[in-house]
């Protein structure tokens, strides 16, 4: 790790000793193609990240010839240093797939195709995972990604260093979001029910950040103790922030049907999904994500759910002051 002046980035070269598929490992962190915290160019990933110590810009490049990752981080020195130190863990270094045995041919094929470079990430960023998960509750992807995009552009800030040139943003912190009035949530396309859940979460944000130090079962209980945070939202958070390889997205509109179709040829409900995945307990999310990465999804023959139009959404101009 190389320390330089605060206006310049810190750098780290990481040789994990295994393939690392950054796009697959971090793909679930991206909230749609228009996510303002995420940019790719010429094989390089740029991310605007709100760390517990402050905002940072991360540049990540994979050198395939020697299986190394080169990372640069901009921000206050302590922020950049902490981010680079935690990078291996964020990319799944601590994920342990031992004991995972495919019981279905399609799972074995997915593991062979995508399992080498993918691991369950553990970003340690609970709010980064939890806030968009709440915005995504029971809405279409278009609505969910649009709501998060508007939140980041209006309430976030331009990412440090080259962020302005890249158009890269960092999500707002809990203190900033706690002051968002109810009518502004509506203008961002977030319904009152979801906005109320967000405000309850934001009021106890510090306590929820402590779930990183808890056993996973206890961490889920603490997350779900907040009214409005249920099994699905807790799972979506744990998959990203806590490295939980068993956190299935029960309650999702598509997941049970897709996995059921992939494993049996027929869509199932959540009860059927629980029965199908029971032999994989401890690695049930691993099955879910490997099947997603391999494209094992049921055919879509019916009409897609139409986005709702009753919310007074107003798009923000590309102005960091908004």
C-alpha positions as a Markdown table, in Angstrom:
| # | Residue | x | y | z |
|---|---|---|---|---|
| 1 | Unk | 0.0 | 0.0 | 0.0 |
| 2 | Unk | 1.5 | 3.3 | -1.1 |
| 3 | Unk | 0.8 | 6.5 | 0.8 |
| 4 | Unk | 0.9 | 9.8 | -1.1 |
| 5 | Unk | -0.5 | 13.3 | -0.7 |
| 6 | Unk | -4.2 | 13.5 | 0.1 |
| 7 | Unk | -5.1 | 14.9 | -3.3 |
| 8 | Unk | -3.6 | 11.8 | -4.9 |
| 9 | Unk | -4.8 | 8.2 | -4.5 |
| 10 | Unk | -3.5 | 5.4 | -2.4 |
| 11 | Unk | -2.7 | 2.2 | -4.3 |
| 12 | Unk | -2.8 | -1.5 | -3.6 |
| 13 | Unk | -1.8 | -4.5 | -5.7 |
| 14 | Unk | -3.7 | -7.7 | -4.5 |
| 15 | Unk | -2.7 | -11.2 | -5.7 |
| 16 | Unk | -5.5 | -13.4 | -4.4 |
| 17 | Unk | -4.0 | -16.7 | -5.7 |
| 18 | Unk | -7.3 | -17.5 | -7.5 |
| 19 | Unk | -9.4 | -16.1 | -10.3 |
| 20 | Unk | -11.6 | -13.1 | -9.2 |
| 21 | Unk | -14.6 | -12.3 | -11.3 |
| 22 | Unk | -15.2 | -8.7 | -10.1 |
| 23 | Unk | -18.3 | -8.2 | -12.3 |
| 24 | Unk | -19.9 | -11.4 | -11.0 |
| 25 | Unk | -18.9 | -10.9 | -7.4 |
| 26 | Unk | -20.0 | -7.3 | -7.2 |
| 27 | Unk | -22.7 | -7.4 | -9.9 |
| 28 | Unk | -25.5 | -7.4 | -7.3 |
| 29 | Unk | -24.1 | -4.1 | -5.8 |
| 30 | Unk | -25.0 | -2.3 | -9.0 |
| 31 | Unk | -28.5 | -0.8 | -8.9 |
| 32 | Unk | -29.3 | -0.8 | -12.6 |
| 33 | Unk | -27.4 | 0.4 | -15.7 |
| 34 | Unk | -27.8 | 4.1 | -14.6 |
| 35 | Unk | -26.4 | 3.6 | -11.1 |
| 36 | Unk | -24.6 | 6.9 | -10.4 |
| 37 | Unk | -22.1 | 5.2 | -8.0 |
| 38 | Unk | -20.8 | 2.8 | -10.6 |
| 39 | Unk | -18.9 | 3.4 | -13.9 |
| 40 | Unk | -17.0 | 1.1 | -16.2 |
| 41 | Unk | -14.6 | 2.1 | -19.0 |
| 42 | Unk | -12.0 | 0.2 | -20.9 |
| 43 | Unk | -12.1 | -2.8 | -18.6 |
| 44 | Unk | -11.8 | -0.6 | -15.4 |
| 45 | Unk | -14.4 | -0.4 | -12.7 |
| 46 | Unk | -15.0 | 2.9 | -10.9 |
| 47 | Unk | -17.1 | 3.1 | -7.8 |
| 48 | Unk | -18.2 | 5.8 | -5.5 |
| 49 | Unk | -18.4 | 4.3 | -2.0 |
| 50 | Unk | -19.8 | 5.7 | 1.3 |
| 51 | Unk | -17.5 | 4.0 | 3.9 |
| 52 | Unk | -18.1 | 4.4 | 7.7 |
| 53 | Unk | -15.2 | 6.9 | 7.7 |
| 54 | Unk | -16.4 | 9.0 | 4.7 |
| 55 | Unk | -16.7 | 9.1 | 0.9 |
| 56 | Unk | -14.2 | 7.4 | -1.4 |
| 57 | Unk | -13.6 | 6.7 | -5.1 |
| 58 | Unk | -12.3 | 3.3 | -6.0 |
| 59 | Unk | -10.7 | 2.4 | -9.3 |
| 60 | Unk | -10.3 | -1.3 | -9.8 |
| 61 | Unk | -8.5 | -3.0 | -12.7 |
| 62 | Unk | -7.9 | -6.8 | -13.2 |
| 63 | Unk | -4.6 | -7.9 | -14.7 |
| 64 | Unk | -5.6 | -11.3 | -16.1 |
| 65 | Unk | -2.1 | -12.3 | -17.1 |
| 66 | Unk | -0.9 | -12.6 | -13.5 |
| 67 | Unk | -4.3 | -12.8 | -11.7 |
| 68 | Unk | -3.7 | -9.5 | -9.8 |
| 69 | Unk | -6.0 | -6.6 | -9.1 |
| 70 | Unk | -4.7 | -3.1 | -9.0 |
| 71 | Unk | -6.8 | -0.7 | -6.9 |
| 72 | Unk | -6.6 | 3.0 | -6.4 |
| 73 | Unk | -8.6 | 4.9 | -3.8 |
| 74 | Unk | -9.3 | 8.6 | -3.5 |
| 75 | Unk | -10.6 | 10.3 | -0.3 |
| 76 | Unk | -9.3 | 11.3 | 3.0 |
| 77 | Unk | -6.1 | 9.2 | 3.7 |
| 78 | Unk | -7.8 | 7.2 | 6.5 |
| 79 | Unk | -10.8 | 6.5 | 4.3 |
| 80 | Unk | -8.7 | 5.4 | 1.3 |
| 81 | Unk | -6.4 | 3.2 | 3.5 |
| 82 | Unk | -9.3 | 1.5 | 5.2 |
| 83 | Unk | -11.1 | 0.8 | 1.9 |
| 84 | Unk | -8.0 | -0.7 | 0.3 |
| 85 | Unk | -7.3 | -2.8 | 3.4 |
| 86 | Unk | -10.8 | -4.3 | 3.3 |
| 87 | Unk | -10.9 | -4.8 | -0.4 |
| 88 | Unk | -10.1 | -8.6 | -0.4 |
| 89 | Unk | -12.9 | -9.2 | 2.1 |
| 90 | Unk | -15.3 | -7.1 | 0.1 |
| 91 | Unk | -14.4 | -9.3 | -2.9 |
| 92 | Unk | -15.2 | -12.6 | -1.1 |
| 93 | Unk | -11.8 | -13.6 | 0.3 |
| 94 | Unk | -13.4 | -15.0 | 3.4 |
| 95 | Unk | -16.2 | -16.8 | 1.6 |
| 96 | Unk | -15.8 | -20.6 | 2.3 |
| 97 | Unk | -17.5 | -22.8 | -0.4 |
| 98 | Unk | -16.1 | -26.0 | 1.2 |
| 99 | Unk | -18.9 | -28.5 | 1.9 |
| 100 | Unk | -20.9 | -27.2 | -1.0 |
| 101 | Unk | -22.0 | -30.2 | -3.1 |
| 102 | Unk | -24.2 | -29.8 | -6.1 |
| 103 | Unk | -27.2 | -32.1 | -5.9 |
| 104 | Unk | -28.6 | -31.2 | -9.4 |
| 105 | Unk | -26.9 | -31.3 | -12.7 |
| 106 | Unk | -27.8 | -27.7 | -13.5 |
| 107 | Unk | -26.1 | -26.5 | -10.3 |
| 108 | Unk | -23.0 | -28.5 | -11.0 |
| 109 | Unk | -22.9 | -27.0 | -14.5 |
| 110 | Unk | -23.4 | -23.5 | -13.1 |
| 111 | Unk | -20.6 | -24.1 | -10.5 |
| 112 | Unk | -18.2 | -25.3 | -13.3 |
| 113 | Unk | -19.1 | -22.3 | -15.5 |
| 114 | Unk | -19.0 | -19.5 | -13.0 |
| 115 | Unk | -17.9 | -20.8 | -9.6 |
| 116 | Unk | -14.1 | -20.3 | -10.1 |
| 117 | Unk | -14.1 | -16.5 | -10.0 |
| 118 | Unk | -17.3 | -15.8 | -8.0 |
| 119 | Unk | -17.5 | -15.6 | -4.3 |
| 120 | Unk | -20.1 | -14.2 | -1.9 |
| 121 | Unk | -19.0 | -10.6 | -1.2 |
| 122 | Unk | -18.9 | -9.1 | 2.3 |
| 123 | Unk | -18.7 | -5.4 | 1.8 |
| 124 | Unk | -19.3 | -4.5 | 5.4 |
| 125 | Unk | -21.5 | -1.6 | 4.2 |
| 126 | Unk | -24.9 | -2.4 | 5.8 |
| 127 | Unk | -26.6 | 0.9 | 4.9 |
| 128 | Unk | -25.3 | 0.7 | 1.3 |
| 129 | Unk | -27.1 | -2.6 | 0.9 |
| 130 | Unk | -30.2 | -2.0 | 3.1 |
| 131 | Unk | -31.4 | 1.4 | 1.7 |
| 132 | Unk | -31.7 | 0.3 | -1.9 |
| 133 | Unk | -33.2 | -3.0 | -0.8 |
| 134 | Unk | -36.0 | -1.1 | 1.0 |
| 135 | Unk | -36.5 | 1.1 | -2.1 |
| 136 | Unk | -36.8 | -2.1 | -4.2 |
| 137 | Unk | -39.6 | -3.6 | -2.0 |
| 138 | Unk | -42.5 | -4.8 | -4.1 |
| 139 | Unk | -41.9 | -2.6 | -7.1 |
| 140 | Unk | -40.6 | -3.2 | -10.6 |
| 141 | Unk | -36.9 | -3.0 | -11.3 |
| 142 | Unk | -37.5 | 0.2 | -13.3 |
| 143 | Unk | -39.2 | 1.9 | -10.3 |
| 144 | Unk | -36.6 | 0.6 | -7.8 |
| 145 | Unk | -33.5 | 1.6 | -9.8 |
| 146 | Unk | -35.1 | 5.0 | -10.7 |
| 147 | Unk | -35.8 | 5.7 | -7.0 |
| 148 | Unk | -32.3 | 4.9 | -5.9 |
| 149 | Unk | -30.8 | 6.9 | -8.8 |
| 150 | Unk | -32.8 | 10.0 | -7.9 |
| 151 | Unk | -31.8 | 9.6 | -4.2 |
| 152 | Unk | -28.1 | 9.5 | -5.0 |
| 153 | Unk | -28.1 | 12.4 | -7.4 |
| 154 | Unk | -30.2 | 14.7 | -5.3 |
| 155 | Unk | -29.0 | 13.8 | -1.8 |
| 156 | Unk | -25.5 | 12.3 | -2.4 |
| 157 | Unk | -22.3 | 14.0 | -3.4 |
| 158 | Unk | -19.8 | 13.9 | -6.2 |
| 159 | Unk | -17.2 | 11.2 | -5.5 |
| 160 | Unk | -13.7 | 12.4 | -4.5 |
| 161 | Unk | -10.8 | 12.8 | -6.8 |
| 162 | Unk | -11.8 | 12.2 | -10.5 |
| 163 | Unk | -15.4 | 11.8 | -9.5 |
| 164 | Unk | -16.5 | 15.1 | -11.1 |
| 165 | Unk | -14.9 | 14.2 | -14.5 |
| 166 | Unk | -16.5 | 10.8 | -14.4 |
| 167 | Unk | -19.9 | 11.9 | -13.3 |
| 168 | Unk | -19.5 | 9.5 | -10.3 |
| 169 | Unk | -21.5 | 10.0 | -7.1 |
| 170 | Unk | -21.4 | 8.7 | -3.5 |
| 171 | Unk | -24.7 | 7.8 | -1.8 |
| 172 | Unk | -25.8 | 10.1 | 1.0 |
| 173 | Unk | -25.1 | 9.2 | 4.6 |
| 174 | Unk | -27.7 | 8.4 | 7.2 |
| 175 | Unk | -27.7 | 12.0 | 8.7 |
| 176 | Unk | -28.4 | 13.5 | 5.3 |
| 177 | Unk | -31.2 | 11.0 | 4.5 |
| 178 | Unk | -32.9 | 11.5 | 7.9 |
| 179 | Unk | -33.7 | 15.1 | 6.9 |
| 180 | Unk | -35.4 | 14.1 | 3.6 |
| 181 | Unk | -39.1 | 15.2 | 4.0 |
| 182 | Unk | -41.9 | 12.9 | 3.1 |
| 183 | Unk | -42.9 | 14.9 | 0.0 |
| 184 | Unk | -39.3 | 14.7 | -1.3 |
| 185 | Unk | -39.4 | 10.9 | -1.1 |
| 186 | Unk | -42.5 | 11.0 | -3.1 |
| 187 | Unk | -40.9 | 13.1 | -5.8 |
| 188 | Unk | -38.1 | 10.6 | -6.0 |
| 189 | Unk | -40.6 | 7.8 | -6.6 |
| 190 | Unk | -40.5 | 6.2 | -3.1 |
| 191 | Unk | -43.9 | 5.4 | -1.7 |
| 192 | Unk | -44.9 | 6.5 | 1.8 |
| 193 | Unk | -44.7 | 2.9 | 3.1 |
| 194 | Unk | -41.2 | 2.4 | 1.9 |
| 195 | Unk | -40.2 | 5.9 | 3.0 |
| 196 | Unk | -41.5 | 5.2 | 6.5 |
| 197 | Unk | -39.4 | 2.1 | 6.7 |
| 198 | Unk | -36.3 | 4.0 | 5.5 |
| 199 | Unk | -36.8 | 6.6 | 8.2 |
| 200 | Unk | -37.1 | 3.9 | 10.9 |
| 201 | Unk | -33.9 | 2.3 | 9.6 |
| 202 | Unk | -32.1 | 5.6 | 9.4 |
| 203 | Unk | -32.9 | 6.4 | 13.0 |
| 204 | Unk | -31.1 | 3.3 | 14.2 |
| 205 | Unk | -28.4 | 3.2 | 11.5 |
| 206 | Unk | -25.6 | 3.0 | 14.0 |
| 207 | Unk | -27.1 | 0.1 | 15.8 |
| 208 | Unk | -27.7 | -1.7 | 12.5 |
| 209 | Unk | -24.1 | -1.2 | 11.5 |
| 210 | Unk | -23.1 | -3.4 | 14.5 |
| 211 | Unk | -24.7 | -6.5 | 12.9 |
| 212 | Unk | -21.3 | -7.0 | 11.2 |
| 213 | Unk | -20.0 | -8.2 | 14.6 |
| 214 | Unk | -22.9 | -10.6 | 15.3 |
| 215 | Unk | -23.5 | -14.2 | 14.3 |
| 216 | Unk | -25.6 | -14.3 | 11.1 |
| 217 | Unk | -28.8 | -15.6 | 12.7 |
| 218 | Unk | -28.6 | -12.8 | 15.3 |
| 219 | Unk | -27.8 | -10.2 | 12.6 |
| 220 | Unk | -30.9 | -11.2 | 10.7 |
| 221 | Unk | -33.0 | -10.9 | 13.8 |
| 222 | Unk | -31.7 | -7.4 | 14.5 |
| 223 | Unk | -32.4 | -6.3 | 10.9 |
| 224 | Unk | -35.9 | -7.7 | 11.0 |
| 225 | Unk | -36.6 | -6.0 | 14.3 |
| 226 | Unk | -37.2 | -2.8 | 12.4 |
| 227 | Unk | -40.8 | -2.7 | 11.2 |
| 228 | Unk | -40.9 | -2.9 | 7.4 |
| 229 | Unk | -37.7 | -5.0 | 7.2 |
| 230 | Unk | -38.7 | -8.5 | 6.5 |
| 231 | Unk | -37.1 | -11.8 | 5.3 |
| 232 | Unk | -36.5 | -10.6 | 1.8 |
| 233 | Unk | -35.0 | -7.3 | 2.7 |
| 234 | Unk | -32.8 | -8.9 | 5.4 |
| 235 | Unk | -31.6 | -11.5 | 2.9 |
| 236 | Unk | -30.8 | -9.0 | 0.2 |
| 237 | Unk | -28.8 | -7.0 | 2.7 |
| 238 | Unk | -26.9 | -10.0 | 4.1 |
| 239 | Unk | -26.0 | -11.3 | 0.6 |
| 240 | Unk | -24.1 | -8.1 | 0.0 |
| 241 | Unk | -22.9 | -6.7 | 3.3 |
| 242 | Unk | -22.5 | -9.7 | 5.5 |
| 243 | Unk | -21.2 | -12.4 | 3.1 |
| 244 | Unk | -24.1 | -14.7 | 4.0 |
| 245 | Unk | -24.0 | -17.7 | 1.6 |
| 246 | Unk | -27.3 | -19.0 | 3.0 |
| 247 | Unk | -29.5 | -15.9 | 2.6 |
| 248 | Unk | -32.1 | -16.9 | 0.1 |
| 249 | Unk | -34.4 | -14.1 | -1.3 |
| 250 | Unk | -37.6 | -15.7 | -0.1 |
| 251 | Unk | -40.6 | -13.4 | -1.0 |
| 252 | Unk | -39.1 | -12.3 | -4.3 |
| 253 | Unk | -41.4 | -12.2 | -7.3 |
| 254 | Unk | -39.0 | -14.2 | -9.5 |
| 255 | Unk | -36.5 | -16.1 | -7.4 |
| 256 | Unk | -38.6 | -19.1 | -6.4 |
| 257 | Unk | -40.1 | -19.5 | -9.8 |
| 258 | Unk | -36.7 | -19.3 | -11.5 |
| 259 | Unk | -35.0 | -21.7 | -9.2 |
| 260 | Unk | -37.9 | -24.1 | -9.3 |
| 261 | Unk | -37.9 | -24.1 | -13.1 |
| 262 | Unk | -34.1 | -24.6 | -13.2 |
| 263 | Unk | -34.1 | -27.5 | -10.8 |
| 264 | Unk | -37.4 | -29.3 | -11.7 |
| 265 | Unk | -38.7 | -27.8 | -14.9 |
| 266 | Unk | -41.6 | -26.2 | -13.1 |
| 267 | Unk | -42.1 | -22.9 | -11.2 |
| 268 | Unk | -42.5 | -23.2 | -7.4 |
| 269 | Unk | -43.6 | -21.0 | -4.6 |
| 270 | Unk | -41.5 | -20.1 | -1.5 |
| 271 | Unk | -42.5 | -23.3 | 0.3 |
| 272 | Unk | -41.5 | -25.3 | -2.7 |
| 273 | Unk | -38.2 | -23.4 | -2.9 |
| 274 | Unk | -37.5 | -24.0 | 0.8 |
| 275 | Unk | -38.0 | -27.8 | 0.2 |
| 276 | Unk | -35.8 | -27.8 | -2.9 |
| 277 | Unk | -32.9 | -25.9 | -1.3 |
| 278 | Unk | -33.0 | -27.7 | 2.1 |
| 279 | Unk | -30.2 | -30.1 | 1.0 |
| 280 | Unk | -28.0 | -27.1 | 0.3 |
| 281 | Unk | -28.5 | -25.4 | 3.7 |
| 282 | Unk | -25.6 | -23.3 | 4.6 |
| 283 | Unk | -25.1 | -22.6 | 0.8 |
| 284 | Unk | -28.6 | -21.8 | -0.3 |
| 285 | Unk | -27.8 | -18.3 | -1.6 |
| 286 | Unk | -24.8 | -19.8 | -3.4 |
| 287 | Unk | -27.2 | -21.9 | -5.4 |
| 288 | Unk | -29.5 | -18.9 | -6.1 |
| 289 | Unk | -26.6 | -16.7 | -7.4 |
| 290 | Unk | -24.8 | -19.4 | -9.4 |
| 291 | Unk | -28.1 | -20.1 | -11.2 |
| 292 | Unk | -28.6 | -16.4 | -11.8 |
| 293 | Unk | -25.1 | -16.0 | -13.2 |
| 294 | Unk | -25.5 | -19.0 | -15.5 |
| 295 | Unk | -28.8 | -17.6 | -16.9 |
| 296 | Unk | -30.9 | -20.4 | -15.6 |
| 297 | Unk | -34.2 | -18.6 | -15.6 |
| 298 | Unk | -37.7 | -19.6 | -16.7 |
| 299 | Unk | -39.0 | -18.4 | -20.0 |
| 300 | Unk | -40.9 | -15.1 | -19.8 |
| 301 | Unk | -44.1 | -15.6 | -21.8 |
| 302 | Unk | -46.5 | -13.3 | -20.0 |
| 303 | Unk | -46.7 | -9.6 | -19.9 |
| 304 | Unk | -44.3 | -7.8 | -17.6 |
| 305 | Unk | -45.5 | -5.9 | -14.6 |
| 306 | Unk | -46.2 | -2.3 | -15.6 |
| 307 | Unk | -44.5 | 0.5 | -13.6 |
| 308 | Unk | -46.9 | 2.4 | -11.4 |
| 309 | Unk | -47.6 | 6.0 | -12.4 |
| 310 | Unk | -49.4 | 7.5 | -9.4 |
| 311 | Unk | -46.2 | 8.8 | -7.7 |
| 312 | Unk | -45.2 | 12.4 | -8.5 |
| 313 | Unk | -41.7 | 11.6 | -9.7 |
| 314 | Unk | -39.5 | 14.4 | -10.9 |
| 315 | Unk | -36.1 | 13.7 | -12.4 |
| 316 | Unk | -33.3 | 15.8 | -11.0 |
| 317 | Unk | -31.0 | 17.7 | -13.3 |
| 318 | Unk | -27.3 | 16.6 | -13.5 |
| 319 | Unk | -26.4 | 19.0 | -10.7 |
| 320 | Unk | -24.6 | 17.7 | -7.6 |
| 321 | Unk | -26.3 | 20.5 | -5.6 |
| 322 | Unk | -29.7 | 19.0 | -6.1 |
